[in-house]
Amino acid sequence: MDVVVALLALFFVLCVAAGVVLTVKATRAVKRRVERTVADTRRTVQETTLKARRAVQPGAAGDIAGLRLSLRNSIDSTRRELEHALPGDPGLRESIGLLDRLHEYARQVDGELRHLEREPEKSRVAERLPELRSRAERIAQSANSLRWAAQDRARHTADDDDGLDALTTQIDLETGALRHWTPATEQEAAGSAGGSAGSAGSAGSAAGDVRSAGGASRSPKQQPALSSGGNPEGQDAFQALLSKIEKMRKPESA
């Protein structure tokens, strides 16, 4: 009885522990999903705001908004490209590490540009903007180069001219074979005609053999008698033979 109670208690503890673990995992998953949703929403709002400022505000304010937007788009586009190609090409893992380091510099420049947006002194803005523009363009160009290199790598990896040529040749051959086809009814009719001709030839050969055998086995006694249209000497001999037979029969009848 004690063993049963102990087993039940152990089973209850395991169930509680499994429930706690599943709850914690579910909570973390929901939290990550919420954080990702919030981050995406915040990024979308910021990009929309920057686009509006670049289009509406003239001068330095519009230039700063354009620099920040270009910087964000370059980093985000490159990250999406690398993460998408990473499962099929593990060699891009180092590239993602380089992008992370580049992202840190992009955050620093973006922070400085954000502070410059709130700067009331135009002289200070004019003094700092060329340097920040140069740094932002260098970072964006590096991110774009990394993304383009990953695209070229994926394209060269996917290219297989030899395999494509072989497949194209095989498809052309199959296409030609499919275009030159014979209906099933015609094939069956041709086969039936060939079989009938063979059967008729065999039957004719058998009939000829039978006729030959019959002619060879017929004895001279089975030959037909002479008709009245034969030669006169033969008829006279035949009549003489009949007379002798009649004379021989008469004493027997007497």
C-alpha positions in Angstrom: 0.0 0.0 0.0 2.8 2.4 0.9 4.5 1.7 -2.5 1.3 2.6 -4.4 0.9 5.8 -2.4 4.6 6.7 -3.1 4.1 6.0 -6.8 1.0 8.2 -7.0 2.8 11.0 -5.2 5.7 10.7 -7.6 3.4 10.8 -10.6 1.6 13.8 -9.2 4.9 15.7 -8.7 6.0 14.8 -12.2 2.7 16.1 -13.6 3.0 19.3 -11.7 6.6 19.8 -12.8 5.7 19.1 -16.4 2.9 21.6 -16.2 5.2 24.3 -14.7 7.7 23.7 -17.5 5.1 23.9 -20.2 3.6 27.0 -18.7 7.0 28.8 -18.5 7.8 27.9 -22.1 4.5 29.1 -23.3 4.8 32.3 -21.3 8.3 32.9 -22.8 7.0 32.2 -26.3 4.1 34.6 -25.9 6.4 37.2 -24.5 8.9 36.9 -27.4 6.0 37.1 -29.8 4.6 40.2 -28.1 8.0 41.8 -28.0 8.6 41.1 -31.7 5.2 42.5 -32.6 5.8 45.7 -30.5 9.3 46.1 -32.1 7.8 45.7 -35.6 5.1 48.2 -34.8 7.5 50.7 -33.4 9.8 50.3 -36.4 6.9 50.8 -38.8 5.8 53.9 -36.9 9.3 55.3 -36.9 9.9 54.6 -40.6 6.5 56.2 -41.4 7.5 59.3 -39.4 10.9 59.5 -41.0 9.3 59.3 -44.5 6.9 62.1 -43.6 9.7 64.3 -42.3 11.8 63.7 -45.3 8.9 64.6 -47.6 7.6 67.6 -45.6 10.5 69.2 -43.8 13.0 71.0 -46.0 16.6 71.7 -45.3 18.7 69.9 -42.6 15.7 68.3 -40.9 14.7 66.5 -44.1 18.3 65.4 -44.8 18.6 63.9 -41.3 15.3 62.0 -41.7 16.5 60.7 -45.1 19.8 59.6 -43.6 18.2 57.7 -40.7 15.7 56.1 -43.1 18.4 54.9 -45.5 20.5 53.6 -42.6 17.6 51.6 -41.2 16.6 50.2 -44.6 20.1 49.0 -45.5 20.7 47.2 -42.2 17.2 45.6 -42.0 17.2 44.5 -45.7 20.7 42.9 -45.3 19.7 41.1 -42.1 16.5 39.7 -43.7 18.5 38.5 -46.7 21.2 36.8 -44.7 18.8 35.2 -42.2 16.7 33.9 -45.2 19.7 32.3 -46.9 21.4 31.0 -43.7 19.5 27.6 -43.5 20.8 26.6 -46.9 24.3 28.1 -46.6 25.8 27.9 -43.1 28.8 29.8 -44.3 26.8 33.0 -44.0 26.9 32.8 -40.2 30.1 34.9 -40.2 28.5 37.5 -42.4 25.7 37.8 -39.8 28.3 38.4 -37.2 29.8 41.2 -39.3 26.4 42.7 -39.8 25.8 42.7 -36.0 29.0 44.7 -35.5 28.0 47.0 -38.3 24.6 47.4 -36.7 26.2 48.8 -33.6 27.9 51.5 -35.5 24.6 52.2 -37.3 22.9 52.6 -33.9 25.5 55.1 -32.8 25.1 57.2 -35.9 21.3 57.0 -35.7 21.4 58.2 -32.1 23.6 61.1 -33.0 21.3 62.0 -35.9 18.3 61.8 -33.6 20.0 64.2 -31.1 20.9 66.5 -34.0 17.2 66.6 -35.0 16.4 68.3 -31.7 19.4 70.7 -31.9 18.1 74.3 -31.9 21.4 75.8 -33.1 21.5 75.6 -36.9 25.2 76.3 -36.9 25.8 73.2 -34.8 23.6 71.2 -37.2 25.5 72.5 -40.2 28.8 71.6 -38.6 27.9 68.0 -37.5 25.8 67.0 -40.4 28.5 66.4 -43.1 30.5 64.1 -40.8 27.4 62.1 -39.8 26.3 61.9 -43.4 29.6 60.5 -44.4 29.5 57.9 -41.7 25.9 56.9 -42.4 26.7 56.5 -46.1 29.7 54.3 -45.4 27.7 52.1 -43.1 24.8 51.8 -45.6 27.2 51.1 -48.4 28.9 48.3 -46.3 25.5 46.8 -45.5 24.4 46.9 -49.1 27.7 45.3 -50.3 27.2 42.5 -47.8 23.7 41.9 -49.0 24.7 42.0 -52.7 27.5 39.6 -52.0 25.1 37.2 -50.3 22.7 37.4 -53.3 25.5 36.7 -55.8 26.6 33.8 -53.7 23.1 32.3 -53.7 22.7 32.8 -57.4 26.1 31.2 -58.2 25.2 28.3 -55.9 21.9 27.8 -57.6 23.3 27.9 -61.1 23.8 24.5 -62.7 24.2 25.0 -66.4 25.3 21.4 -67.1 22.4 19.9 -65.3 20.0 22.3 -67.0 21.4 21.5 -70.4 21.0 17.8 -69.8 17.5 18.2 -68.5 16.6 20.4 -71.5 17.9 17.7 -73.9 16.0 15.0 -72.2 12.8 17.0 -72.3 13.2 17.7 -76.0 13.6 13.9 -76.7 10.6 13.1 -74.6 8.6 15.8 -76.4 9.5 14.4 -79.8 8.5 10.9 -78.7 5.2 12.1 -77.4 4.3 13.8 -80.7 4.9 10.7 -82.8 2.4 8.3 -81.3 0.2 5.5 -82.7 -3.3 5.0 -81.4 -3.9 1.8 -79.5 -6.7 0.6 -81.9 -4.3 0.8 -84.9 -1.7 -1.2 -83.0 -4.2 -3.9 -82.1 -5.5 -4.1 -85.7 -2.0 -4.5 -87.0 -1.3 -7.2 -84.5 -4.5 -9.1 -85.4 -3.8 -8.9 -89.2 -0.3 -10.3 -88.7 -1.7 -13.1 -86.6 -4.5 -14.0 -89.1 -2.0 -14.0 -92.0 0.3 -16.4 -90.1 -2.7 -18.7 -89.3 -3.8 -18.8 -92.9 -0.3 -19.6 -94.1 -0.1 -22.4 -91.6 -3.5 -23.8 -92.6 -2.6 -23.7 -96.3 0.7 -25.5 -95.7 -1.2 -28.2 -93.7 -3.8 -28.7 -96.5 -1.0 -29.0 -99.1 0.7 -31.6 -97.1 -2.5 -33.6 -96.8 -3.2 -33.5 -100.5 0.3 -34.6 -101.3 0.1 -37.5 -98.9 -3.3 -38.6 -100.3 -1.9 -38.5 -103.9 1.1 -40.5 -102.9 -0.8 -43.2 -101.0 -3.4 -43.9 -103.8 -2.6 -47.3 -105.4 -3.0 -48.1 -109.1 -6.2 -50.1 -108.4 -7.7 -46.8 -107.1 -7.1 -45.0 -110.4 -10.3 -44.3 -112.4 -11.3 -46.7 -115.2 -10.9 -45.9 -118.8 -13.6 -43.8 -120.3 -15.2 -44.3 -123.6 -13.1 -41.6 -125.0 -9.9 -43.7 -124.8 -7.9 -45.2 -127.7 -9.6 -48.0 -129.9 -6.9 -50.6 -129.2 -7.5 -50.4 -125.5 -11.3 -50.6 -126.0 -10.9 -53.8 -128.1 -8.7 -55.4 -125.6 -11.2 -54.5 -122.9 -14.1 -56.0 -124.9 -12.2 -59.2 -125.6 -11.5 -59.6 -121.9 -15.2 -59.1 -121.1 -16.1 -61.8 -123.7 -13.7 -64.3 -122.2 -15.2 -63.6 -118.7 -18.7 -64.3 -120.1 -17.6 -67.6 -121.7 -16.0 -68.7 -118.5 -19.2 -67.9 -116.6 -21.5 -69.9 -119.0 -20.3 -73.5 -118.1 -20.6 -72.7 -114.4 -24.2 -71.5 -114.9 -25.0 -74.7 -117.0 
